[in-house]
Amino acid sequence: MAKKSKEEMVFEDISSSSPKSIKPIAELEEHSNRAFKNIDKTIKTLAFVVSIGIFLIFAVLAAVLIILDKIFFVISIGLIVVGAILAIIIMFLIYGTGHIISQNNEILKKL
């Protein structure tokens, strides 16, 4: 707050005299610890969900091709194989990220 006088302006530092400013920071850290406590398990679960979703999309595309015409049978088999490989690669990448976070949390607990 600024106090005006005729000759000069004086500024008061009110934040250093208030102990209440520490409490919201502690509450925020506690909330973030609760919110991200199981983020590694969430990411690992998300890896399986995403990979199953990708595989299902490719399987549906393959089924549509077979329904359209039997000539596309070989192409639909190729789509299923490509979809499975892509789903596995993406699952490993996302799951690996969750596993790294899990190991990092274990290291932090030991320190």
N, C-alpha and C positions, 0 to 999 in steps of 0.2 A: 504494500500500500504506500502510496506517496502522500506525504504531508507537505502542504504548501505553506510557505511563509513568504513574507515580502522579499527577503533577501536570497533564500536558497531553497532547494528541494532536498528532502531527506527521504531515503528509501529504507523501509524496514524489511528484514528477512523473516517472513512468518513461517516459512516451510521448515526451518531448522528447529524452531521452538515447538513444533507440533509432533508429538509421538504417534499420532494417528496415521501418519503417512506410511509407517512401516507395516501396519496391519493389512491393508489391501494387497501389498506385494506378497506377503506370506500366504494370504488366501488365494491369490492368483497362482502361485507356485504349487500349492496343494491341489487346486483344481486341475492344473495341467498334469500333475502326476497321476491323478485319478483318471483323467480323460485318455491319456496315452499309456496307461499301465499295460494293457494287453495289445498294443498296436502290432507287435510281431506276430501274434496268433491271428489277428485280423487280416494282416497282409498275406499270411500263408493260406488262410481260408479263401481269400479273394483270388489267389493264384489258381486254385482248383475250380472255382466258379467261372473265372474268365476262360480257362482252358476248355472246360466242358461246353461253354457257350460257343466258343470258336469252332469246336468240333461239330456241334449240332448245326451250326450255320452251314458248314461245308457238307454235312450229311443231307440236309434239306435241299441244298442246291443239287447234289448228286441225285436225290430222289426225283426232283423236278425234271432233271434231264432224262432220267429213265422213263418217267411218265410221258414226256413229250414224244420220245421215239426210242426204240430199242437199239438204234444205231449208236446212241451216245453212252452205251454201257461201259465201254473201255474208258471214255473220258470221265464218267462218273466214278469209276474205281480210282482213277488218278486223282480226282478231286478229294475223295475220302482219304487217300494216302497223304496228299499234300496237307489237308486239313489236320490230320493226326500229327504230322511232323511239326507243323506250325503251332499247334496247340501245346505240344510237349515243350518246344523251345520257349514259348512265351511263359508257360507254367514254371519252367526252371528259372527263368530270369526273375519273375516276380517272387517265387518262393525263396530264391537265393537272397533277395533283398530282405525278406522277412527273417531269414535265418541269420543274416549278418546283424540285423538289429537285435535279435535274440542273444547272440553271442556278445555283442557290445554291452547289453544290459547286464549279463552275467559278469563281465569283466568289471563294469562299474560297481557292481555289488561287492566284489571281492576287494576292490580298492577302497 
